[in-house]
Amino acid sequence: MNTSGVEGTPWPTELRLREGSSVLAITFDDGQSFELAAEFLRVESPSAEVKGHGPGQEVTVGGKRSVSITGVEPVGNYAVRVDFSDGHNTGIFSWDYLRMLGTEHDDLWATYLEKLEAKGLTRD
């Protein structure tokens, strides 16, 4: 039985901080698992601070190479709020969003690095 309430939607079975709070590992009931670096989660946060309030308002966030995760709190049964060492804690990461970050990681990371370079920003 799928406990997510949506037939066929993969549901997380494990969520764990690894490597001194620098990696969030998530496993889904369909067997897929991802390890998402704190820096990646921070720069892809679904918060208004990063995504803006509408299309074209996204912000490229630099200087987050050394950020870590200081806490993970459940939000209902559909998401988690991730607290970062730089004080950012307004992103609500739904299970679907975390899965998308895992499946599209390589493309998202490459795009982020291109945006950093284009804006004269660095990861440090």
N, C-alpha and C positions, 0 to 999 in steps of 0.2 A: 504494500500500500504506500502511495506517495503522500507524505505528511505535509507537503507544501500547499495542498489545496488546489493546485493547478495540474491537471493530468499531463504527464510527460515532461514537466519542468524538473530539471535536475535539482536536487536538494543537498545542502552541505551536510556531511556526516562528521567532519572534523575541522576545527579551526585552531591553529596553534602558533604561538610565537617561537621563532627559532633564532639561533646564532646571536644571542645577546640582544634580542628585540630589534634586529635589523631585517628580519624576514618574517612575513606572515604566510603560513602554509595553510592551504584549504583543499579539502578533498570532498568530492561530490559523490552521490549515491550511484552515479553511472560509471564510477571508476576514475574519472578524470581528476587530476590533482595539479595544483600550481603552487609555486613558491614565489611570492611577490615581495620584492625589496621595499623597505620603508621609503627610500628615496622615490621610487617609482609610484608608490601609493600616494605619497605627499604631493608630487607634481601632477598627478592625475586625480586628485581629490574631487569628488562631485560637488564640492561646496561652491557657493556663489563667489567666494573669494578667488577661486581658480576658474570656474566655468562661466562666471558672470551671470547676468539675469536674462540672457537671451543670446541668440546667434550673433557671432561676431564680437562678443564681449569677453571671450576667453583671455586669460592672463597666462603668459609663460613665466613660470616661477623658477628662478635660478638659485644657486647656492645651497642646495639641499643634500649634497652628497653625504654629509655626516649625520643627517637626521635619523632618529630612531623612534620606535614605537614605545610609548610609555603606558599605554592601556588600550584595551578593546572592550567596549561595552555593548551588550545586545540592545537592539532597537526593535521592540515587538518580536515577531518571529520571522521577519523578512530582511533584516540588515544588522550591521554593526556600526558603531561610531568608533573611529580610530583616533586616539590621542597621540600627538607627535611631540617630540622633545623640543620643538621650536614654539610650542604653545598652540599650534593649530589643532582644533578639535571639532570643527563644524561640518565635516564631511560625513554624510550617512552613506555607507557602502552597502547597497543591496546585494543579495546573493547573485542576482543577474549581472549587476555591474562588476562584481568581483570575478565572475566567470568570464565576462567579456574582456576584462583586463588580462586574465590569464591566457585566453585563446588568441588575443590580438596583441600580446605583449611586444613581440619583436617589431611590428609595424608602428605601434604607438611610441615605443622607445626611440626608434630611428627618427620619427617625426619630431619628437621632443628635442632630440639632439640637434636636428636641423634648425628648429626654431631658436634654440639657445644661440647657435652660431650666428644666425641671421640678425639677432637682436643684440649681439655683442655681449651676451651673458655667459657665465660658466657654471659648472656644477658645484664649484667651491665657493 
